[in-house]
Amino acid sequence: MPRTLPSPQNISTGLLIGLVGAGSSFAVVVQGLIGAGATQSQAASGLMALCLAQGVMAIIASLSLKMPISTAWSTPGAALLATGAAVQGGFEAAVGAFLLSALLVVLAGLFKPLTRIVSAIPMALANAMLAGILMGLCLAPVKAIPDHPVEALLIIAVWAVTLRIKRVLAVPLAMVVTIGLIAWTADSSDLATLSLFTMPELVTPSFTWSAAVGIALPLFIVTMASQNIPGIAVLAVNGYHPNGGKLFSLAGLFSLIAAPFGGHAVNLAAITAAMGAGEEADPDPQRRYLGTTVSGIFYLIFGVFAGAATVFITLVPPILIQAVAGLALIGPLAGAITGATNDPETREAAMITFLVTVSGVTFFQIGGAFWGLIAGGAFLALMRYRRGQVT
């Protein structure tokens, strides 16, 4: 009878997935939720909801399918919130957009034509939009140096040296250094106010046209194109072929559950999926699901203490937290830029998408990510139309 209890290797893999998944980007999530209008307590509630939702999803999906299903929050989606203009209607309107985006993910899983529509968006334009979303935060490490030279350079140095030695630990260690700086410089009375446990806070959603188009639609696109679809691809590369539609719908369902408490999106992991599905997780492919199950348990534990983590990082100048977030997103930014500019035929359209998105321009209360995709798509259609006319 095969062993069903996780081995030490499964446990270490699960803990590493949890550490990288949560530690490398939770600052991005907090900044994104606050950027969308959340109060400190609402941001803590949102972070907790995301952790609990993705933890339960990882456990259920891994155990039921006997496959290493890694889950995550939408880091590109959080970056979209952090760099976008304040939404009309406040955080209540943002939560309404979260619900709409989650519903679209559910529908994409249930109805294959909708998945095909998302897949039909040229990857060069999707990558360019993602690059434009990430660019603002990736500039933060440089912008932090003039105002906080010692702290910023120390964080960057730890990240760079660790990246040379052990890539997956670079951002978590940079975050540890940042936490150390907070503890060193914070007033003891501020630290005394920290509460270990997080209280959920229900947000009554409101639905506005500007939030639907400016947040829900771009959030849906980047979550599907940058997380869910690549997550399925990583599993396939490693020999696992789950029903993608069912997993999309499951992710959308957990996003629906997390949204009223401030969580923006739960999805399949793209980066940590490779950690859970590869040989380093377990020599036996049939036992690798135990590692992702352990990662789900880690997310549940982190969710309980999400409030303390949220309050703790608000004690440091925001630019330093943004700097750590920017360091975490340099790799995804490089990948997005490469994907956007790889094909000469779509390069100009992709750059238009990137420039409009990164400009942050807002029309009709709708942010630059949507208009970037529209501008790039229109230019690409024009170029293909002219080419067809000539031929």
SULVENGI-V208929 format. One line per field, one symbol per residue. psi: psi as a letter, one per 20 degrees, with the letter a starting at -180 (. if undefined). A space follows every 10 residues. Layout:
psi=???
//
This chain:
psi=pqpiqprhgg ghgghggggg gghijhhggg hgghhijqrg hhgggggggg ggghgggggg gghhikqnop rrrnghghhg hhirqpppia hghghhhggg gghhgghhhh ohhhhhgghi pphggghggg hhghgghiig hghhghhmgg gghggggggg ghhhgngiig gghhhggghg hghhiqqhhg hhipphqppq oppoqqoqgh hghhggghgg ghgghifggh ghgggghjjp mrohghhghg ghghhhhhgi jiphpqrqqg gihhhhirhi hphohijhhh ghghhhhghg ghhhjhgggg hgiiiqphhh ghgggghhjg ghgghggghh jhohhjgghg hggggggihj qppkkprhgg hggggggggg hgghgghhhg .
//
